[in-house]
Amino acid sequence: MKTQKITQQQNSQIFQGNVFLTNKLSKTTNAQMEHALPVLKEMFKKKPYDLFIKEDEAKKCLLFTVKNGQSSKNSSTVALVNGKVRHATTFYCDMADFIKKEYEKSIETLTFKDKFKNYINVFGKKIFKILTDE
């Protein structure tokens, strides 16, 4: 019986997060975004989720939304007021980094050890409450 070796490359998942501009941007925002876009694409290149950037002309703000392409249930959005920003590239990158961290916090899963610890804590509090009521 022959067995096939599983290499590290075959076993690893390859993520390709993208950055999408969902509507047409104003001239100033578009010029600023052209400088920030390569950095943002590099930031989300190996992530399992995407960044969507949309300009809301009525509210005069930019909406940064991070969500998984397959599921729109888990998403995080932050709004930036459009205006003159001196260092727009770093500002947009900082905002994208902030929303990326917020999204990662929202989708964190607890390990079995953490779940068991929480269960024991809740169970212990219930036992203590029962014993102290009498």
N, CA, C and O atoms as a GROMACS GRO file, in nm:
protein
  536
    1MET      N    1   0.084  -0.119   0.000
    1MET     CA    2   0.000   0.000   0.000
    1MET      C    3   0.088   0.123   0.000
    1MET      O    4   0.178   0.136   0.083
    2LYS      N    5   0.063   0.213  -0.093
    2LYS     CA    6   0.142   0.335  -0.103
    2LYS      C    7   0.066   0.450  -0.037
    2LYS      O    8  -0.056   0.459  -0.046
    3THR      N    9   0.139   0.535   0.028
    3THR     CA   10   0.079   0.654   0.088
    3THR      C   11   0.143   0.777   0.026
    3THR      O   12   0.260   0.776  -0.011
    4GLN      N   13   0.066   0.879   0.016
    4GLN     CA   14   0.115   1.003  -0.042
    4GLN      C   15   0.157   1.098   0.069
    4GLN      O   16   0.087   1.115   0.169
    5LYS      N   17   0.271   1.160   0.050
    5LYS     CA   18   0.317   1.259   0.148
    5LYS      C   19   0.237   1.388   0.130
    5LYS      O   20   0.211   1.432   0.018
    6ILE      N   21   0.198   1.445   0.241
    6ILE     CA   22   0.127   1.572   0.237
    6ILE      C   23   0.227   1.680   0.274
    6ILE      O   24   0.278   1.684   0.386
    7THR      N   25   0.254   1.764   0.180
    7THR     CA   26   0.350   1.870   0.207
    7THR      C   27   0.279   1.985   0.277
    7THR      O   28   0.157   1.990   0.283
    8GLN      N   29   0.358   2.074   0.329
    8GLN     CA   30   0.304   2.191   0.399
    8GLN      C   31   0.221   2.278   0.305
    8GLN      O   32   0.120   2.334   0.347
    9GLN      N   33   0.263   2.289   0.180
    9GLN     CA   34   0.190   2.373   0.085
    9GLN      C   35   0.053   2.315   0.053
    9GLN      O   36  -0.043   2.391   0.038
   10GLN      N   37   0.042   2.184   0.044
   10GLN     CA   38  -0.086   2.124   0.013
   10GLN      C   39  -0.184   2.139   0.130
   10GLN      O   40  -0.305   2.146   0.108
   11ASN      N   41  -0.133   2.144   0.251
   11ASN     CA   42  -0.216   2.147   0.369
   11ASN      C   43  -0.256   2.288   0.411
   11ASN      O   44  -0.352   2.305   0.486
   12SER      N   45  -0.187   2.389   0.364
   12SER     CA   46  -0.216   2.525   0.409
   12SER      C   47  -0.322   2.591   0.321
   12SER      O   48  -0.334   2.560   0.202
   13GLN      N   49  -0.398   2.680   0.380
   13GLN     CA   50  -0.499   2.754   0.307
   13GLN      C   51  -0.437   2.882   0.253
   13GLN      O   52  -0.353   2.944   0.318
   14ILE      N   53  -0.479   2.921   0.137
   14ILE     CA   54  -0.430   3.045   0.077
   14ILE      C   55  -0.547   3.143   0.074
   14ILE      O   56  -0.650   3.119   0.011
   15PHE      N   57  -0.529   3.253   0.143
   15PHE     CA   58  -0.632   3.356   0.147
   15PHE      C   59  -0.593   3.469   0.052
   15PHE      O   60  -0.475   3.501   0.036
   16GLN      N   61  -0.691   3.527  -0.008
   16GLN     CA   62  -0.666   3.641  -0.096
   16GLN      C   63  -0.771   3.748  -0.068
   16GLN      O   64  -0.870   3.760  -0.140
   17GLY      N   65  -0.747   3.826   0.035
   17GLY     CA   66  -0.836   3.937   0.064
   17GLY      C   67  -0.813   4.049  -0.036
   17GLY      O   68  -0.701   4.069  -0.083
   18ASN      N   69  -0.917   4.120  -0.068
   18ASN     CA   70  -0.909   4.229  -0.167
   18ASN      C   71  -0.960   4.358  -0.108
   18ASN      O   72  -1.023   4.361  -0.002
   19VAL      N   73  -0.930   4.466  -0.179
   19VAL     CA   74  -0.982   4.597  -0.144
   19VAL      C   75  -1.069   4.642  -0.260
   19VAL      O   76  -1.024   4.646  -0.374
   20PHE      N   77  -1.195   4.676  -0.230
   20PHE     CA   78  -1.289   4.716  -0.333
   20PHE      C   79  -1.335   4.859  -0.310
   20PHE      O   80  -1.369   4.897  -0.198
   21LEU      N   81  -1.337   4.938  -0.416
   21LEU     CA   82  -1.398   5.070  -0.413
   21LEU      C   83  -1.536   5.052  -0.472
   21LEU      O   84  -1.549   5.027  -0.592
   22THR      N   85  -1.640   5.063  -0.390
   22THR     CA   86  -1.773   5.023  -0.433
   22THR      C   87  -1.848   5.128  -0.514
   22THR      O   88  -1.949   5.095  -0.576
   23ASN      N   89  -1.803   5.250  -0.516
   23ASN     CA   90  -1.865   5.350  -0.603
   23ASN      C   91  -1.760   5.452  -0.645
   23ASN      O   92  -1.646   5.449  -0.598
   24LYS      N   93  -1.800   5.541  -0.731
   24LYS     CA   94  -1.707   5.641  -0.782
   24LYS      C   95  -1.673   5.742  -0.671
   24LYS      O   96  -1.762   5.791  -0.601
   25LEU      N   97  -1.545   5.773  -0.658
   25LEU     CA   98  -1.500   5.866  -0.555
   25LEU      C   99  -1.485   6.006  -0.613
   25LEU      O  100  -1.467   6.022  -0.734
   26SER      N  101  -1.492   6.105  -0.527
   26SER     CA  102  -1.470   6.243  -0.572
   26SER      C  103  -1.324   6.261  -0.614
   26SER      O  104  -1.241   6.175  -0.586
   27LYS      N  105  -1.294   6.371  -0.680
   27LYS     CA  106  -1.158   6.393  -0.733
   27LYS      C  107  -1.052   6.393  -0.624
   27LYS      O  108  -0.949   6.327  -0.638
   28THR      N  109  -1.076   6.466  -0.517
   28THR     CA  110  -0.974   6.473  -0.411
   28THR      C  111  -0.958   6.340  -0.340
   28THR      O  112  -0.846   6.296  -0.312
   29THR      N  113  -1.070   6.276  -0.311
   29THR     CA  114  -1.063   6.146  -0.244
   29THR      C  115  -0.997   6.042  -0.334
   29THR      O  116  -0.919   5.960  -0.286
   30ASN      N  117  -1.028   6.046  -0.462
   30ASN     CA  118  -0.969   5.952  -0.556
   30ASN      C  119  -0.818   5.970  -0.565
   30ASN      O  120  -0.744   5.872  -0.570
   31ALA      N  121  -0.772   6.094  -0.568
   31ALA     CA  122  -0.628   6.121  -0.574
   31ALA      C  123  -0.558   6.070  -0.448
   31ALA      O  124  -0.450   6.012  -0.455
   32GLN      N  125  -0.620   6.093  -0.334
   32GLN     CA  126  -0.563   6.046  -0.208
   32GLN      C  127  -0.566   5.893  -0.200
   32GLN      O  128  -0.472   5.831  -0.149
   33MET      N  129  -0.674   5.834  -0.250
   33MET     CA  130  -0.688   5.689  -0.242
   33MET      C  131  -0.591   5.617  -0.334
   33MET      O  132  -0.550   5.504  -0.305
   34GLU      N  133  -0.552   5.679  -0.445
   34GLU     CA  134  -0.456   5.618  -0.536
   34GLU      C  135  -0.323   5.591  -0.466
   34GLU      O  136  -0.257   5.491  -0.494
   35HIS      N  137  -0.284   5.679  -0.376
   35HIS     CA  138  -0.160   5.660  -0.301
   35HIS      C  139  -0.176   5.554  -0.192
   35HIS      O  140  -0.082   5.480  -0.162
   36ALA      N  141  -0.293   5.545  -0.133
   36ALA     CA  142  -0.316   5.452  -0.022
   36ALA      C  143  -0.352   5.312  -0.070
   36ALA      O  144  -0.332   5.215   0.003
   37LEU      N  145  -0.405   5.299  -0.190
   37LEU     CA  146  -0.455   5.171  -0.238
   37LEU      C  147  -0.351   5.059  -0.242
   37LEU      O  148  -0.382   4.948  -0.199
   38PRO      N  149  -0.228   5.082  -0.291
   38PRO     CA  150  -0.129   4.972  -0.289
   38PRO      C  151  -0.097   4.923  -0.147
   38PRO      O  152  -0.077   4.803  -0.124
   39VAL      N  153  -0.092   5.016  -0.052
   39VAL     CA  154  -0.064   4.977   0.087
   39VAL      C  155  -0.181   4.898   0.144
   39VAL      O  156  -0.160   4.800   0.215
   40LEU      N  157  -0.302   4.942   0.114
   40LEU     CA  158  -0.421   4.871   0.164
   40LEU      C  159  -0.432   4.732   0.103
   40LEU      O  160  -0.467   4.636   0.172
   41LYS      N  161  -0.401   4.720  -0.026
   41LYS     CA  162  -0.406   4.588  -0.090
   41LYS      C  163  -0.304   4.494  -0.028
   41LYS      O  164  -0.332   4.376  -0.009
   42GLU      N  165  -0.186   4.545   0.004
   42GLU     CA  166  -0.083   4.463   0.068
   42GLU      C  167  -0.126   4.422   0.209
   42GLU      O  168  -0.096   4.312   0.254
   43MET      N  169  -0.198   4.512   0.277
   43MET     CA  170  -0.243   4.486   0.414
   43MET      C  171  -0.346   4.373   0.418
   43MET      O  172  -0.348   4.294   0.513
   44PHE      N  173  -0.432   4.365   0.317
   44PHE     CA  174  -0.540   4.266   0.316
   44PHE      C  175  -0.511   4.147   0.225
   44PHE      O  176  -0.598   4.063   0.203
   45LYS      N  177  -0.391   4.139   0.172
   45LYS     CA  178  -0.358   4.036   0.073
   45LYS      C  179  -0.372   3.894   0.127
   45LYS      O  180  -0.422   3.807   0.055
   46LYS      N  181  -0.331   3.869   0.248
   46LYS     CA  182  -0.333   3.733   0.303
   46LYS      C  183  -0.441   3.715   0.410
   46LYS      O  184  -0.427   3.631   0.500
   47LYS      N  185  -0.547   3.792   0.401
   47LYS     CA  186  -0.655   3.784   0.500
   47LYS      C  187  -0.775   3.713   0.439
   47LYS      O  188  -0.796   3.720   0.318
   48PRO      N  189  -0.855   3.645   0.521
   48PRO     CA  190  -0.973   3.575   0.469
   48PRO      C  191  -1.096   3.664   0.454
   48PRO      O  192  -1.208   3.614   0.440
   49TYR      N  193  -1.077   3.794   0.458
   49TYR     CA  194  -1.188   3.888   0.444
   49TYR      C  195  -1.145   4.004   0.356
   49TYR      O  196  -1.027   4.019   0.324
   50ASP      N  197  -1.242   4.086   0.317
   50ASP     CA  198  -1.218   4.195   0.222
   50ASP      C  199  -1.250   4.330   0.284
   50ASP      O  200  -1.325   4.340   0.382
   51LEU      N  201  -1.192   4.433   0.226
   51LEU     CA  202  -1.219   4.571   0.266
   51LEU      C  203  -1.299   4.638   0.156
   51LEU      O  204  -1.260   4.634   0.039
   52PHE      N  205  -1.410   4.700   0.192
   52PHE     CA  206  -1.494   4.772   0.098
   52PHE      C  207  -1.492   4.920   0.137
   52PHE      O  208  -1.520   4.955   0.251
   53ILE      N  209  -1.460   5.005   0.040
   53ILE     CA  210  -1.455   5.149   0.065
   53ILE      C  211  -1.563   5.214  -0.021
   53ILE      O  212  -1.568   5.194  -0.142
   54LYS      N  213  -1.647   5.292   0.044
   54LYS     CA  214  -1.758   5.357  -0.025
   54LYS      C  215  -1.766   5.502   0.020
   54LYS      O  216  -1.748   5.532   0.138
   55GLU      N  217  -1.791   5.591  -0.074
   55GLU     CA  218  -1.807   5.732  -0.039
   55GLU      C  219  -1.956   5.765  -0.038
   55GLU      O  220  -2.026   5.743  -0.137
   56ASP      N  221  -2.001   5.817   0.074
   56ASP     CA  222  -2.140   5.859   0.088
   56ASP      C  223  -2.144   6.009   0.065
   56ASP      O  224  -2.105   6.087   0.152
   57GLU      N  225  -2.193   6.050  -0.052
   57GLU     CA  226  -2.191   6.191  -0.088
   57GLU      C  227  -2.290   6.274  -0.005
   57GLU      O  228  -2.266   6.391   0.022
   58ALA      N  229  -2.400   6.212   0.034
   58ALA     CA  230  -2.500   6.285   0.113
   58ALA      C  231  -2.445   6.323   0.251
   58ALA      O  232  -2.466   6.434   0.298
   59LYS      N  233  -2.375   6.229   0.314
   59LYS     CA  234  -2.320   6.255   0.447
   59LYS      C  235  -2.177   6.307   0.442
   59LYS      O  236  -2.120   6.344   0.544
   60LYS      N  237  -2.121   6.310   0.322
   60LYS     CA  238  -1.983   6.355   0.300
   60LYS      C  239  -1.885   6.279   0.389
   60LYS      O  240  -1.808   6.337   0.466
   61CYS      N  241  -1.890   6.147   0.376
   61CYS     CA  242  -1.798   6.064   0.454
   61CYS      C  243  -1.758   5.941   0.374
   61CYS      O  244  -1.823   5.904   0.276
   62LEU      N  245  -1.652   5.878   0.418
   62LEU     CA  246  -1.606   5.752   0.361
   62LEU      C  247  -1.645   5.640   0.456
   62LEU      O  248  -1.629   5.652   0.577
   63LEU      N  249  -1.697   5.532   0.401
   63LEU     CA  250  -1.733   5.416   0.482
   63LEU      C  251  -1.634   5.304   0.452
   63LEU      O  252  -1.622   5.260   0.338
   64PHE      N  253  -1.564   5.260   0.556
   64PHE     CA  254  -1.473   5.146   0.546
   64PHE      C  255  -1.547   5.027   0.607
   64PHE      O  256  -1.583   5.032   0.725
   65THR      N  257  -1.569   4.922   0.530
   65THR     CA  258  -1.638   4.804   0.579
   65THR      C  259  -1.549   4.682   0.556
   65THR      O  260  -1.499   4.661   0.446
   66VAL      N  261  -1.532   4.602   0.660
   66VAL     CA  262  -1.458   4.477   0.649
   66VAL      C  263  -1.557   4.364   0.668
   66VAL      O  264  -1.629   4.360   0.769
   67LYS      N  265  -1.562   4.272   0.571
   67LYS     CA  266  -1.650   4.157   0.586
   67LYS      C  267  -1.597   4.041   0.504
   67LYS      O  268  -1.521   4.057   0.409
   68ASN      N  269  -1.641   3.923   0.544
   68ASN     CA  270  -1.606   3.803   0.473
   68ASN      C  271  -1.694   3.795   0.350
   68ASN      O  272  -1.815   3.818   0.359
   69GLY      N  273  -1.636   3.764   0.236
   69GLY     CA  274  -1.711   3.761   0.112
   69GLY      C  275  -1.825   3.661   0.112
   69GLY      O  276  -1.927   3.683   0.047
   70GLN      N  277  -1.809   3.550   0.184
   70GLN     CA  278  -1.912   3.447   0.186
   70GLN      C  279  -2.026   3.481   0.281
   70GLN      O  280  -2.140   3.443   0.256
   71SER      N  281  -1.997   3.551   0.386
   71SER     CA  282  -2.099   3.579   0.487
   71SER      C  283  -2.100   3.728   0.518
   71SER      O  284  -1.999   3.786   0.556
   72SER      N  285  -2.215   3.789   0.500
   72SER     CA  286  -2.225   3.932   0.532
   72SER      C  287  -2.275   3.953   0.674
   72SER      O  288  -2.296   4.067   0.716
   73LYS      N  289  -2.295   3.844   0.751
   73LYS     CA  290  -2.341   3.857   0.889
   73LYS      C  291  -2.236   3.926   0.975
   73LYS      O  292  -2.266   4.020   1.047
   74ASN      N  293  -2.112   3.878   0.966
   74ASN     CA  294  -2.003   3.937   1.044
   74ASN      C  295  -1.938   4.047   0.963
   74ASN      O  296  -1.868   4.019   0.865
   75SER      N  297  -1.960   4.170   1.002
   75SER     CA  298  -1.894   4.280   0.934
   75SER      C  299  -1.874   4.394   1.033
   75SER      O  300  -1.946   4.407   1.132
   76SER      N  301  -1.774   4.476   1.004
   76SER     CA  302  -1.747   4.594   1.084
   76SER      C  303  -1.739   4.714   0.991
   76SER      O  304  -1.682   4.705   0.882
   77THR      N  305  -1.795   4.825   1.034
   77THR     CA  306  -1.795   4.945   0.951
   77THR      C  307  -1.752   5.064   1.035
   77THR      O  308  -1.790   5.077   1.152
   78VAL      N  309  -1.673   5.151   0.974
   78VAL     CA  310  -1.636   5.277   1.038
   78VAL      C  311  -1.652   5.386   0.934
   78VAL      O  312  -1.622   5.366   0.816
   79ALA      N  313  -1.699   5.502   0.977
   79ALA     CA  314  -1.721   5.615   0.886
   79ALA      C  315  -1.616   5.723   0.914
   79ALA      O  316  -1.589   5.756   1.029
   80LEU      N  317  -1.559   5.777   0.809
   80LEU     CA  318  -1.462   5.885   0.819
   80LEU      C  319  -1.520   6.010   0.754
   80LEU      O  320  -1.573   6.003   0.643
   81VAL      N  321  -1.512   6.121   0.821
   81VAL     CA  322  -1.560   6.246   0.764
   81VAL      C  323  -1.462   6.288   0.656
   81VAL      O  324  -1.342   6.296   0.678
   82ASN      N  325  -1.516   6.315   0.538
   82ASN     CA  326  -1.433   6.358   0.426
   82ASN      C  327  -1.390   6.502   0.447
   82ASN      O  328  -1.472   6.587   0.483
   83GLY      N  329  -1.267   6.528   0.426
   83GLY     CA  330  -1.215   6.664   0.440
   83GLY      C  331  -1.071   6.666   0.397
   83GLY      O  332  -1.018   6.568   0.346
   84LYS      N  333  -1.009   6.778   0.418
   84LYS     CA  334  -0.869   6.790   0.381
   84LYS      C  335  -0.783   6.725   0.489
   84LYS      O  336  -0.783   6.768   0.605
   85VAL      N  337  -0.712   6.622   0.450
   85VAL     CA  338  -0.624   6.550   0.540
   85VAL      C  339  -0.482   6.569   0.489
   85VAL      O  340  -0.454   6.550   0.371
   86ARG      N  341  -0.394   6.607   0.578
   86ARG     CA  342  -0.257   6.635   0.536
   86ARG      C  343  -0.185   6.509   0.488
   86ARG      O  344  -0.123   6.510   0.382
   87HIS      N  345  -0.193   6.403   0.564
   87HIS     CA  346  -0.128   6.277   0.528
   87HIS      C  347  -0.237   6.172   0.509
   87HIS      O  348  -0.258   6.086   0.595
   88ALA      N  349  -0.305   6.179   0.396
   88ALA     CA  350  -0.421   6.094   0.372
   88ALA      C  351  -0.384   5.947   0.364
   88ALA      O  352  -0.460   5.862   0.412
   89THR      N  353  -0.269   5.915   0.305
   89THR     CA  354  -0.231   5.775   0.290
   89THR      C  355  -0.218   5.707   0.425
   89THR      O  356  -0.274   5.600   0.446
   90THR      N  357  -0.144   5.768   0.515
   90THR     CA  358  -0.127   5.708   0.648
   90THR      C  359  -0.258   5.708   0.726
   90THR      O  360  -0.285   5.616   0.803
   91PHE      N  361  -0.340   5.811   0.706
   91PHE     CA  362  -0.468   5.819   0.775
   91PHE      C  363  -0.560   5.706   0.730
   91PHE      O  364  -0.621   5.640   0.814
   92TYR      N  365  -0.571   5.683   0.600
   92TYR     CA  366  -0.656   5.576   0.549
   92TYR      C  367  -0.603   5.440   0.593
   92TYR      O  368  -0.680   5.350   0.627
   93CYS      N  369  -0.473   5.424   0.591
   93CYS     CA  370  -0.413   5.296   0.633
   93CYS      C  371  -0.435   5.271   0.781
   93CYS      O  372  -0.462   5.157   0.821
   94ASP      N  373  -0.425   5.375   0.862
   94ASP     CA  374  -0.452   5.359   1.006
   94ASP      C  375  -0.597   5.321   1.031
   94ASP      O  376  -0.626   5.238   1.117
   95MET      N  377  -0.690   5.383   0.956
   95MET     CA  378  -0.831   5.350   0.972
   95MET      C  379  -0.860   5.207   0.928
   95MET      O  380  -0.937   5.137   0.992
   96ALA      N  381  -0.797   5.164   0.818
   96ALA     CA  382  -0.816   5.027   0.771
   96ALA      C  383  -0.759   4.928   0.873
   96ALA      O  384  -0.818   4.823   0.897
   97ASP      N  385  -0.645   4.962   0.931
   97ASP     CA  386  -0.584   4.876   1.032
   97ASP      C  387  -0.674   4.868   1.156
   97ASP      O  388  -0.690   4.760   1.214
   98PHE      N  389  -0.731   4.980   1.196
   98PHE     CA  390  -0.823   4.983   1.310
   98PHE      C  391  -0.944   4.895   1.286
   98PHE      O  392  -0.981   4.816   1.373
   99ILE      N  393  -1.005   4.909   1.169
   99ILE     CA  394  -1.126   4.831   1.144
   99ILE      C  395  -1.094   4.684   1.125
   99ILE      O  396  -1.176   4.598   1.156
  100LYS      N  397  -0.975   4.654   1.075
  100LYS     CA  398  -0.931   4.514   1.062
  100LYS      C  399  -0.920   4.451   1.200
  100LYS      O  400  -0.963   4.337   1.220
  101LYS      N  401  -0.862   4.523   1.295
  101LYS     CA  402  -0.848   4.471   1.432
  101LYS      C  403  -0.984   4.454   1.498
  101LYS      O  404  -1.006   4.355   1.569
  102GLU      N  405  -1.075   4.548   1.476
  102GLU     CA  406  -1.210   4.538   1.533
  102GLU      C  407  -1.284   4.416   1.477
  102GLU      O  408  -1.354   4.347   1.549
  103TYR      N  409  -1.267   4.393   1.347
  103TYR     CA  410  -1.332   4.277   1.286
  103TYR      C  411  -1.275   4.147   1.341
  103TYR      O  412  -1.349   4.054   1.370
  104GLU      N  413  -1.144   4.142   1.356
  104GLU     CA  414  -1.081   4.021   1.410
  104GLU      C  415  -1.124   3.994   1.553
  104GLU      O  416  -1.139   3.879   1.593
  105LYS      N  417  -1.146   4.101   1.632
  105LYS     CA  418  -1.197   4.083   1.767
  105LYS      C  419  -1.338   4.024   1.765
  105LYS      O  420  -1.372   3.940   1.848
  106SER      N  421  -1.418   4.068   1.668
  106SER     CA  422  -1.558   4.024   1.664
  106SER      C  423  -1.573   3.879   1.619
  106SER      O  424  -1.675   3.816   1.650
  107ILE      N  425  -1.475   3.824   1.548
  107ILE     CA  426  -1.489   3.687   1.500
  107ILE      C  427  -1.402   3.588   1.576
  107ILE      O  428  -1.394   3.471   1.539
  108GLU      N  429  -1.337   3.633   1.682
  108GLU     CA  430  -1.254   3.543   1.761
  108GLU      C  431  -1.339   3.429   1.816
  108GLU      O  432  -1.453   3.449   1.860
  109THR      N  433  -1.283   3.311   1.813
  109THR     CA  434  -1.352   3.197   1.870
  109THR      C  435  -1.280   3.153   1.997
  109THR      O  436  -1.158   3.159   2.006
  110LEU      N  437  -1.357   3.110   2.092
  110LEU     CA  438  -1.300   3.065   2.219
  110LEU      C  439  -1.249   2.922   2.204
  110LEU      O  440  -1.309   2.840   2.134
  111THR      N  441  -1.140   2.894   2.269
  111THR     CA  442  -1.089   2.758   2.271
  111THR      C  443  -1.171   2.676   2.370
  111THR      O  444  -1.248   2.731   2.448
  112PHE      N  445  -1.154   2.544   2.365
  112PHE     CA  446  -1.226   2.457   2.457
  112PHE      C  447  -1.190   2.491   2.602
  112PHE      O  448  -1.276   2.488   2.690
  113LYS      N  449  -1.064   2.523   2.624
  113LYS     CA  450  -1.018   2.556   2.760
  113LYS      C  451  -1.092   2.679   2.812
  113LYS      O  452  -1.136   2.681   2.927
  114ASP      N  453  -1.105   2.783   2.727
  114ASP     CA  454  -1.175   2.904   2.769
  114ASP      C  455  -1.324   2.878   2.792
  114ASP      O  456  -1.382   2.928   2.889
  115LYS      N  457  -1.386   2.800   2.704
  115LYS     CA  458  -1.528   2.768   2.720
  115LYS      C  459  -1.551   2.690   2.849
  115LYS      O  460  -1.647   2.717   2.922
  116PHE      N  461  -1.464   2.594   2.877
  116PHE     CA  462  -1.477   2.513   2.998
  116PHE      C  463  -1.458   2.600   3.123
  116PHE      O  464  -1.529   2.584   3.222
  117LYS      N  465  -1.360   2.690   3.117
  117LYS     CA  466  -1.334   2.780   3.230
  117LYS      C  467  -1.456   2.868   3.256
  117LYS      O  468  -1.495   2.887   3.372
  118ASN      N  469  -1.516   2.923   3.151
  118ASN     CA  470  -1.637   3.005   3.167
  118ASN      C  471  -1.752   2.924   3.225
  118ASN      O  472  -1.826   2.973   3.310
  119TYR      N  473  -1.767   2.801   3.178
  119TYR     CA  474  -1.874   2.714   3.228
  119TYR      C  475  -1.855   2.687   3.378
  119TYR      O  476  -1.950   2.695   3.455
  120ILE      N  477  -1.733   2.655   3.417
  120ILE     CA  478  -1.704   2.627   3.558
  120ILE      C  479  -1.730   2.751   3.644
  120ILE      O  480  -1.783   2.740   3.754
  121ASN      N  481  -1.692   2.868   3.594
  121ASN     CA  482  -1.716   2.992   3.668
  121ASN      C  483  -1.866   3.016   3.689
  121ASN      O  484  -1.908   3.051   3.799
  122VAL      N  485  -1.946   2.998   3.584
  122VAL     CA  486  -2.090   3.018   3.596
  122VAL      C  487  -2.150   2.913   3.690
  122VAL      O  488  -2.234   2.945   3.774
  123PHE      N  489  -2.108   2.790   3.675
  123PHE     CA  490  -2.157   2.682   3.761
  123PHE      C  491  -2.120   2.707   3.907
  123PHE      O  492  -2.202   2.687   3.996
  124GLY      N  493  -1.998   2.752   3.932
  124GLY     CA  494  -1.952   2.782   4.067
  124GLY      C  495  -2.032   2.894   4.130
  124GLY      O  496  -2.064   2.889   4.249
  125LYS      N  497  -2.064   2.996   4.053
  125LYS     CA  498  -2.143   3.108   4.105
  125LYS      C  499  -2.284   3.062   4.141
  125LYS      O  500  -2.339   3.107   4.242
  126LYS      N  501  -2.342   2.974   4.059
  126LYS     CA  502  -2.477   2.923   4.090
  126LYS      C  503  -2.476   2.840   4.219
  126LYS      O  504  -2.566   2.853   4.302
  127ILE      N  505  -2.374   2.756   4.234
  127ILE     CA  506  -2.362   2.674   4.356
  127ILE      C  507  -2.345   2.766   4.479
  127ILE      O  508  -2.408   2.745   4.582
  128PHE      N  509  -2.260   2.866   4.467
  128PHE     CA  510  -2.236   2.959   4.577
  128PHE      C  511  -2.364   3.033   4.614
  128PHE      O  512  -2.393   3.054   4.732
  129LYS      N  513  -2.441   3.072   4.511
  129LYS     CA  514  -2.566   3.144   4.537
  129LYS      C  515  -2.665   3.053   4.612
  129LYS      O  516  -2.733   3.098   4.704
  130ILE      N  517  -2.673   2.926   4.572
  130ILE     CA  518  -2.763   2.832   4.638
  130ILE      C  519  -2.722   2.809   4.782
  130ILE      O  520  -2.806   2.805   4.872
  131LEU      N  521  -2.593   2.795   4.805
  131LEU     CA  522  -2.544   2.770   4.942
  131LEU      C  523  -2.558   2.890   5.033
  131LEU      O  524  -2.581   2.873   5.153
  132THR      N  525  -2.546   3.009   4.981
  132THR     CA  526  -2.553   3.129   5.064
  132THR      C  527  -2.696   3.177   5.086
  132THR      O  528  -2.719   3.257   5.177
  133ASP      N  529  -2.794   3.131   5.007
  133ASP     CA  530  -2.934   3.172   5.025
  133ASP      C  531  -2.994   3.113   5.150
  133ASP      O  532  -3.085   3.172   5.208
  134GLU      N  533  -2.947   2.998   5.193
  134GLU     CA  534  -3.009   2.930   5.308
  134GLU      C  535  -2.962   2.982   5.439
  134GLU      O  536  -3.006   2.933   5.544
   0.00000   0.00000   0.00000
